[in-house]
Amino acid sequence: MRNNLRVLLILLAAFLLATGCRKFDPKPAPPKKVIPVLEQSFVNLGTHNLGAYSIIKNSKYLVVFESGLNGDHTAWDIWEKNNIAPIISDSMDVVTYDRGGMGASQNGPVPRDINRLQSELGSIIDAFANGRKIILIGHSLGGFIIRDWAIKNPTRVAGLLFVDSSHEDCSQITQADQDVFYNSWLTAYGANYGATLEAKEWKNDVDYMGTVKNLPDVPVIVLTAMQLDATNSAAFRQEWYAAHESLKDGVTDFTHISMPNSGHLVMIDAPQIVINYINVLLAKLP
C-alpha cells in the first residue's frame, strides 16, 4: 500500500511539473476600443454662453448634433450607452452642445422659440465650421431646429439626418392643450429652466413649422420610430410615418427608415443604427 501511494505521488508530481512548464498561450482578447472624449468649450453669443463639446481635426465636413426637448449634449454622448458623437469623430469633426438654460449653458433671451433656437444653432456652427458645409443631425424638437436652419441656409448644408423628428402634421394642439403642457414643465422644473421656456412656445413652434418651405435639395435620411405601446397605436404610427415621409418634397436623394423596434429615444434604443445611417449619409457626399 505504501509503495502504491509513493508511485501515485511521483506520478502526480510529474504531471504538475509537466503542466506547470507548458506554455500557456490563450487566444488574445481583442483590444478594447478607446472612445475619444469630446472637448468642452464655450461659445459667447453676447447675451449668454453656450456649452459646446467637440472633436475637431479639420475634416471636409462638420457634423453638428441637435437634441430634443429637455435634451443636452449627452443625448449623443452617454458613457457606455451610445457614444454616437465620439464614434463618428473617427471620420468627421463633430460638435454637440447644450441649448440655453440646460447643461453648462446660461439662460438666453426669450422667447425660446424655433426662430431663436435655430439662430443660436447658427452661432454654434459659425464657431466651428471654418467655412465648411454642415451635416445636421436632429432628434425630436431638434428636428424642427435643424430643419428651419437648413431652409434658411441652404447653401451651407451638405446633408440632414432626422432622428424621430417632431412634425407639425402630428403635433397640432389647442391653446388649452398648450397651457397644460407648459404647466407640467413649470411644475416639474421651474420657470427659468431652458426646456420649460422651450415648452412654453410649443404651439407657436408647431404653427410656425407649418409655414416653412421645403428642405434644401441635399441628401436626407429620416429614421422614424414605429414601436407600439400604450401611447402610440398602430394608427398613430402610420400617421407619424406619413408626416415624416412628407419631408421628401423637393428632395432628390431621400431615404426613409421605419424602426418597428425603437421608441422615440432612438439614439438610446438603437444607437448603432443611428451610427450606421450617419455613415450612410457621409458616404453619399462628394
PyMOL commands that set and color helices and strands:
alter all, ss='L'
color gray80, all
select helices_A, chain A and resi 2-21+73-76+84-88+114-129+141-152+154-156+168-170+175-189+194-199+202-209+234-248+266-269+271-284
alter helices_A, ss='H'
color red, helices_A
select strands_A, chain A and resi 39-44+49-55+62-66+93-97+134-139+157-163+220-225+254-259
alter strands_A, ss='S'
color yellow, strands_A
deselect
rebuild
show_as cartoon
